Amino acid sequence: MKKILTAVGTLLAVLLVGVILFLVYARFHDGPLEIVAGGPFRSGQPGSAPQSWDFLRDRDTIEFQTLSPARSRTVWLGVHEGRLFIVSGYMNTGIGGLWKHWPYYLEEDDRIILRIDGNLYEQRLERITSGPEIVPVLTEFNRKYGSGEVTDASTVTNGDTWMFEVLPRE
């Protein structure tokens, strides 16, 4: 029995060290590793943001990087009337509190860099808490990622979901 406990303990220790090493590696990686936040972008060509983001309408994900701290992540996106939106759900949950730090970074510095098809777009994110675009944007997110149900604005207005519009830097 003692040998089994020692083996299990060793296995758990090796697994823990492996996870820690992977997370450290991700922080220095050129961009995110799927759902794991990555380091700052080191590759890509600077580009001018398009007048319309409609070309991303059926794209599943994009990468973006906050500047302070310089970390990148992969996010879902919605396009409505040529405008690009990103949302962060679960903001009022325990999981959101552990996992969703990037929206809070934007309160200090709203500048971001989008990396799309090897192009880097210097933009900013503006939080939306009310307005006529909320329901159409949430409906678009449901079309792409959910059950297609029509939604109301309450999830955004009560802070469960934080909605951001991608805008040019001023």
C-alpha positions as a Markdown table, in Angstrom:
| # | Residue | x | y | z |
|---|---|---|---|---|
| 1 | Met | 0.0 | 0.0 | 0.0 |
| 2 | Lys | 2.9 | 2.3 | 0.8 |
| 3 | Lys | 4.4 | 1.8 | -2.6 |
| 4 | Ile | 1.1 | 2.7 | -4.3 |
| 5 | Leu | 0.7 | 5.9 | -2.3 |
| 6 | Thr | 4.3 | 6.8 | -3.1 |
| 7 | Ala | 3.7 | 6.2 | -6.8 |
| 8 | Val | 0.5 | 8.2 | -6.8 |
| 9 | Gly | 2.3 | 11.1 | -4.9 |
| 10 | Thr | 5.2 | 11.0 | -7.4 |
| 11 | Leu | 2.8 | 11.0 | -10.3 |
| 12 | Leu | 0.8 | 14.0 | -8.9 |
| 13 | Ala | 4.1 | 15.9 | -8.3 |
| 14 | Val | 5.3 | 15.3 | -11.8 |
| 15 | Leu | 1.9 | 16.3 | -13.2 |
| 16 | Leu | 1.9 | 19.5 | -11.1 |
| 17 | Val | 5.4 | 20.4 | -12.2 |
| 18 | Gly | 4.4 | 19.8 | -15.8 |
| 19 | Val | 1.4 | 22.1 | -15.6 |
| 20 | Ile | 3.5 | 24.8 | -14.0 |
| 21 | Leu | 6.2 | 24.5 | -16.7 |
| 22 | Phe | 3.5 | 24.7 | -19.4 |
| 23 | Leu | 2.0 | 27.8 | -17.9 |
| 24 | Val | 5.4 | 29.5 | -17.6 |
| 25 | Tyr | 6.1 | 28.5 | -21.3 |
| 26 | Ala | 2.8 | 30.0 | -22.4 |
| 27 | Arg | 3.6 | 33.4 | -20.8 |
| 28 | Phe | 6.6 | 33.7 | -23.1 |
| 29 | His | 5.0 | 32.1 | -26.2 |
| 30 | Asp | 4.2 | 34.3 | -29.3 |
| 31 | Gly | 0.5 | 34.6 | -28.7 |
| 32 | Pro | -2.0 | 32.4 | -26.9 |
| 33 | Leu | -2.1 | 28.6 | -26.9 |
| 34 | Glu | -5.8 | 28.0 | -27.6 |
| 35 | Ile | -7.6 | 28.8 | -24.3 |
| 36 | Val | -4.4 | 29.4 | -22.3 |
| 37 | Ala | -3.2 | 33.1 | -22.3 |
| 38 | Gly | 0.1 | 33.6 | -24.0 |
| 39 | Gly | 2.8 | 36.2 | -24.1 |
| 40 | Pro | 2.9 | 39.3 | -26.3 |
| 41 | Phe | 2.8 | 39.1 | -30.0 |
| 42 | Arg | 6.3 | 38.8 | -31.6 |
| 43 | Ser | 5.1 | 38.0 | -35.1 |
| 44 | Gly | 2.8 | 39.7 | -37.6 |
| 45 | Gln | 2.8 | 42.7 | -39.8 |
| 46 | Pro | 1.3 | 46.1 | -38.8 |
| 47 | Gly | -1.8 | 46.9 | -40.7 |
| 48 | Ser | -4.5 | 49.5 | -41.0 |
| 49 | Ala | -7.8 | 48.5 | -39.5 |
| 50 | Pro | -10.6 | 47.9 | -42.1 |
| 51 | Gln | -13.6 | 50.2 | -42.4 |
| 52 | Ser | -15.8 | 47.1 | -41.9 |
| 53 | Trp | -15.1 | 44.0 | -39.9 |
| 54 | Asp | -17.7 | 42.0 | -41.9 |
| 55 | Phe | -15.0 | 39.7 | -43.3 |
| 56 | Leu | -14.8 | 38.2 | -39.8 |
| 57 | Arg | -18.5 | 37.5 | -39.5 |
| 58 | Asp | -18.2 | 33.7 | -39.7 |
| 59 | Arg | -14.7 | 33.5 | -38.1 |
| 60 | Asp | -14.7 | 31.5 | -34.9 |
| 61 | Thr | -11.9 | 33.1 | -33.0 |
| 62 | Ile | -9.4 | 35.9 | -33.1 |
| 63 | Glu | -6.3 | 36.7 | -31.0 |
| 64 | Phe | -5.8 | 39.9 | -29.1 |
| 65 | Gln | -3.2 | 41.2 | -26.7 |
| 66 | Thr | -3.6 | 43.6 | -23.8 |
| 67 | Leu | -0.7 | 46.0 | -23.4 |
| 68 | Ser | -0.6 | 46.2 | -19.6 |
| 69 | Pro | 0.1 | 43.4 | -18.8 |
| 70 | Ala | 1.4 | 42.3 | -22.2 |
| 71 | Arg | -0.6 | 39.0 | -22.5 |
| 72 | Ser | -2.5 | 37.6 | -25.4 |
| 73 | Arg | -5.6 | 35.4 | -25.6 |
| 74 | Thr | -8.0 | 33.8 | -28.0 |
| 75 | Val | -11.6 | 35.1 | -27.9 |
| 76 | Trp | -14.9 | 34.6 | -29.7 |
| 77 | Leu | -16.1 | 37.5 | -31.7 |
| 78 | Gly | -19.3 | 39.0 | -33.1 |
| 79 | Val | -19.8 | 41.4 | -36.0 |
| 80 | His | -22.8 | 43.6 | -36.2 |
| 81 | Glu | -23.3 | 46.2 | -39.0 |
| 82 | Gly | -19.5 | 46.0 | -39.8 |
| 83 | Arg | -18.6 | 46.7 | -36.1 |
| 84 | Leu | -16.5 | 44.2 | -34.2 |
| 85 | Phe | -17.5 | 43.1 | -30.6 |
| 86 | Ile | -15.9 | 40.8 | -28.0 |
| 87 | Val | -17.6 | 39.6 | -24.9 |
| 88 | Ser | -16.5 | 38.2 | -21.6 |
| 89 | Gly | -19.0 | 36.0 | -19.9 |
| 90 | Tyr | -19.2 | 34.6 | -16.4 |
| 91 | Met | -18.0 | 37.9 | -14.9 |
| 92 | Asn | -20.2 | 37.5 | -11.7 |
| 93 | Thr | -19.3 | 33.8 | -11.1 |
| 94 | Gly | -16.5 | 32.1 | -9.1 |
| 95 | Ile | -15.1 | 30.7 | -12.4 |
| 96 | Gly | -15.1 | 34.1 | -13.9 |
| 97 | Gly | -13.3 | 35.5 | -10.9 |
| 98 | Leu | -10.5 | 33.0 | -11.3 |
| 99 | Trp | -10.3 | 32.9 | -15.1 |
| 100 | Lys | -11.4 | 36.3 | -16.4 |
| 101 | His | -8.8 | 38.9 | -15.6 |
| 102 | Trp | -8.3 | 40.6 | -18.9 |
| 103 | Pro | -11.5 | 42.7 | -18.7 |
| 104 | Tyr | -10.2 | 44.3 | -15.6 |
| 105 | Tyr | -6.9 | 45.1 | -17.3 |
| 106 | Leu | -8.8 | 47.3 | -19.7 |
| 107 | Glu | -10.0 | 49.6 | -16.9 |
| 108 | Glu | -6.4 | 50.9 | -16.6 |
| 109 | Asp | -5.4 | 50.7 | -20.3 |
| 110 | Asp | -8.0 | 49.9 | -23.0 |
| 111 | Arg | -5.4 | 49.6 | -25.8 |
| 112 | Ile | -5.2 | 46.2 | -27.5 |
| 113 | Ile | -3.5 | 44.6 | -30.5 |
| 114 | Leu | -5.6 | 42.3 | -32.7 |
| 115 | Arg | -3.7 | 39.6 | -34.7 |
| 116 | Ile | -5.8 | 38.4 | -37.6 |
| 117 | Asp | -4.3 | 36.4 | -40.5 |
| 118 | Gly | -0.8 | 37.6 | -39.6 |
| 119 | Asn | -1.9 | 41.3 | -39.5 |
| 120 | Leu | -1.6 | 43.4 | -36.3 |
| 121 | Tyr | -4.2 | 46.0 | -35.7 |
| 122 | Glu | -3.6 | 48.5 | -32.9 |
| 123 | Gln | -7.1 | 49.2 | -31.5 |
| 124 | Arg | -8.8 | 49.7 | -28.2 |
| 125 | Leu | -11.8 | 48.1 | -26.5 |
| 126 | Glu | -14.7 | 50.2 | -25.2 |
| 127 | Arg | -17.1 | 48.6 | -22.7 |
| 128 | Ile | -20.8 | 48.8 | -23.6 |
| 129 | Thr | -23.3 | 48.5 | -20.8 |
| 130 | Ser | -26.4 | 49.8 | -22.5 |
| 131 | Gly | -27.6 | 50.7 | -26.0 |
| 132 | Pro | -29.5 | 49.3 | -29.0 |
| 133 | Glu | -26.6 | 47.2 | -30.2 |
| 134 | Ile | -26.6 | 44.8 | -27.2 |
| 135 | Val | -29.4 | 42.5 | -28.3 |
| 136 | Pro | -28.3 | 42.2 | -31.9 |
| 137 | Val | -24.7 | 41.5 | -30.8 |
| 138 | Leu | -25.8 | 38.9 | -28.3 |
| 139 | Thr | -28.1 | 37.3 | -30.9 |
| 140 | Glu | -25.1 | 37.1 | -33.2 |
| 141 | Phe | -23.0 | 35.4 | -30.5 |
| 142 | Asn | -25.9 | 32.9 | -29.9 |
| 143 | Arg | -26.0 | 32.2 | -33.6 |
| 144 | Lys | -22.4 | 31.4 | -33.8 |
| 145 | Tyr | -21.7 | 29.7 | -30.4 |
| 146 | Gly | -25.0 | 29.0 | -28.7 |
| 147 | Ser | -28.3 | 27.5 | -29.2 |
| 148 | Gly | -29.6 | 30.3 | -31.4 |
| 149 | Glu | -32.0 | 31.5 | -28.8 |
| 150 | Val | -33.0 | 35.2 | -28.9 |
| 151 | Thr | -31.6 | 36.9 | -25.8 |
| 152 | Asp | -32.3 | 40.1 | -23.9 |
| 153 | Ala | -29.9 | 42.7 | -22.7 |
| 154 | Ser | -30.1 | 41.9 | -19.0 |
| 155 | Thr | -26.9 | 39.7 | -19.0 |
| 156 | Val | -24.9 | 42.8 | -20.1 |
| 157 | Thr | -26.8 | 45.4 | -18.1 |
| 158 | Asn | -26.4 | 43.4 | -14.9 |
| 159 | Gly | -22.7 | 42.8 | -15.4 |
| 160 | Asp | -22.8 | 39.0 | -15.9 |
| 161 | Thr | -21.4 | 39.6 | -19.4 |
| 162 | Trp | -19.0 | 42.4 | -20.3 |
| 163 | Met | -19.4 | 43.5 | -23.9 |
| 164 | Phe | -16.7 | 45.5 | -25.7 |
| 165 | Glu | -16.6 | 47.1 | -29.1 |
| 166 | Val | -13.3 | 47.2 | -30.9 |
| 167 | Leu | -12.5 | 50.8 | -31.9 |
| 168 | Pro | -9.6 | 52.7 | -33.4 |
| 169 | Arg | -7.1 | 54.2 | -31.0 |
| 170 | Glu | -7.6 | 58.0 | -30.7 |
